[in-house]
Each structure stands twice: as C-alpha cells, then as structure tokens.
Amino acid sequence: MPGQSPEAPRDRKGRGRLAIIAGGGRLPHHVADAARAHGENPYIIALTGEAGDGWGGYDSCTLGIGNFREISATFRNEGIDRVVLSGGVQRRPEWRDIRPTLKTLSRVPAVLKTLISGGDDAVLKMAIALIEASGARVIGVQDIVPELLAEIGPIGRISPNDDDQRDIAAATAAANALGTLDVGQGAIAVGGRVVALEGPEGTDAMIARVAALRRDGRISQRRRGVLVKLCKPQQDLRADLPSIGPSTVESALAAGLAGIAVEAGRALVLERAATIDLADRSGLFVTGLDRALPVS
C-alpha cells in the first residue's frame, strides 16, 4: 500500500492499521472504543488544541491540523493505510501552520484559498484529498462502526405526533437549504416556524439560543418544537456526519423541545442506550428520517 513500510504488521484481512484523526468532543473516543471492539488497534492522531485528553489506553501522538509532513511520516512508521476523521475542529489552520510534503506542495495555493473562502464541507474535502495524497485512504466512521448509525423511524418508545411532524417538515426544509449553502447541518422549528439555524457555533449553541428565546418570551411556551439534523446535500460522507448523544437530549429538554429527528443511515447516535433511556424518561422522541421520502 502507498505510504506503508514493508515491515508494517497486517491484520487477518490483509489490512494495515487504522488511524483516527481526533478533533474535539467525545465522538473520537466513542469511535476508538467501538473500533477496538471490532478488532482494530487504532492509532490516535490527536489534533493540537482540539482533541481532549484520555488517550492513555491507545498508541497516540499529537500533531497540528496542517502538519501533513509529520502526518505522512506517522502513516509510514505505524503502517497506517486507513484513516477516520472524527470530532470537531474549532479553529482553521493559518498559512503558517501548513507543512506540506513534496506530494502535497503543489496543492498549497488551493489549500490557502479554501481556508480563506471555503465553507466547512469544502475544507473537509480538501483535508481528505491531502490525507490521501499523504499515503492512506480516508474512510467513514460508518465503515468501521455501522451500529452507530440511526435507523428509520422512532429510536425509543416515543413517536412524533402530528404537530411534531409539521415541525420536522419545516426544519427539514430549512436544514436542506442551509446545507446547500455549506453553512450547517441543523435547524429548529416551533409551531411550524423555523426559529433557529445552525452556524459555525454548533448544535449545542443553537439549542441554547432557542432556550434563551423561549425564556424571553420570543418563542411560544405552548408549542414545543423539534431539532432536525441532516447531512449537507453535497457532503462527503467520510467526514462530519451529524451526531447526537445524551448531551443533545439534555440540551433539547432544557430548550423545551419535543424531540430530535436525524437522517437515517447518515447520522450517528452516540451512547445509544443512554441517549434513548434519557429521551424516554424525559418524554422526548428521537427518530430517524428517510431523506428519500417526503415528510408529511
């Protein structure tokens, strides 16, 4: 395989080692634990200033997000031929952070242009291209741990009612439009009206905004509302799939929402048992949407 040393150990399926390039949040830890349960021995590349602690149980290193020279060397030294991108990245690298290899040197002008003017999806696609030029194949989280994906229909005991379905339809239309603009993945509708769109601040901050609006009387106290999270229509599914977990349910409850709808087969449900138990006990629904079907 390109970028892999001849001495690199290979598993029973003839593969090299899996690397997880870890950003912020708990998602990289969930992915690493699940990958290990599937028989992988993941190597963690923790991004400087982004990834949290707690990697003592794994082989790991810490590298800057633009340091493709060291990333490429790590691929060679550790026999890595597959890479999963996992977790959030709050800060884009600056031009001085970019350390290309000879193979990626010609792409630096395009990289700098994308960092300045491109949306998140454009930046991710550029990162994937550079990683693959560095000698490994980027794969999706779902290729390693498909059990994290949401399925179609209610995920738990509670189902959306007719009012909730209207909110799902409104928020779905908004999330689709937002994603086409490469801005965000989520939207919230209350009483059939879109009241919040996800921006660079992320889902939790959007939900907190809705909670504040409700406290201030700007949103109806009688109508509850729904959070919808979808992949962007043009999104590369190997990175940044929408994800929810117990903290999302807690935030939705604090904002007075009735539930959460995510794209089936293209969104991750983290800590599934805990997420569904909390949603059921809180009276919130969690459901998976089939994007191919119209929402009634």
Number of C-alpha atoms within 10 A of each C-alpha: 13 15 20 22 15 9 9 14 15 13 11 7 6 8 15 23 22 26 27 24 23 28 23 20 15 16 20 24 21 16 24 27 16 18 19 15 11 11 9 17 18 22 23 22 24 23 21 16 15 19 23 17 9 8 16 7 6 14 13 17 15 16 17 18 25 22 16 23 16 16 24 22 17 21 26 20 14 20 26 29 22 20 26 26 23 26 25 17 17 13 9 13 16 12 15 7 13 18 18 20 18 11 12 18 14 11 14 15 10 10 21 16 12 17 17 13 10 15 15 19 20 18 19 19 16 17 19 22 15 23 19 18 18 25 21 26 18 21 17 19 26 20 11 18 19 13 15 21 23 26 20 15 17 17 20 18 14 17 18 21 11 10 16 25 18 21 28 30 19 22 30 30 16 23 29 20 16 21 21 16 14 19 18 27 28 29 28 29 27 27 18 19 16 20 19 20 24 21 16 12 10 15 24 14 14 21 26 15 16 26 21 14 16 16 14 10 10 12 19 14 11 9 16 21 31 33 28 29 28 26 24 24 15 12 18 16 16 19 21 23 24 22 22 22 20 19 13 18 22 17 19 25 20 14 20 21 25 25 25 25 28 32 25 18 19 23 25 26 21 22 14 19 13 12 21 23 14 19 27 16 10 14 15 25 24 27 23 22 25 16 16 6 7 9 15 9
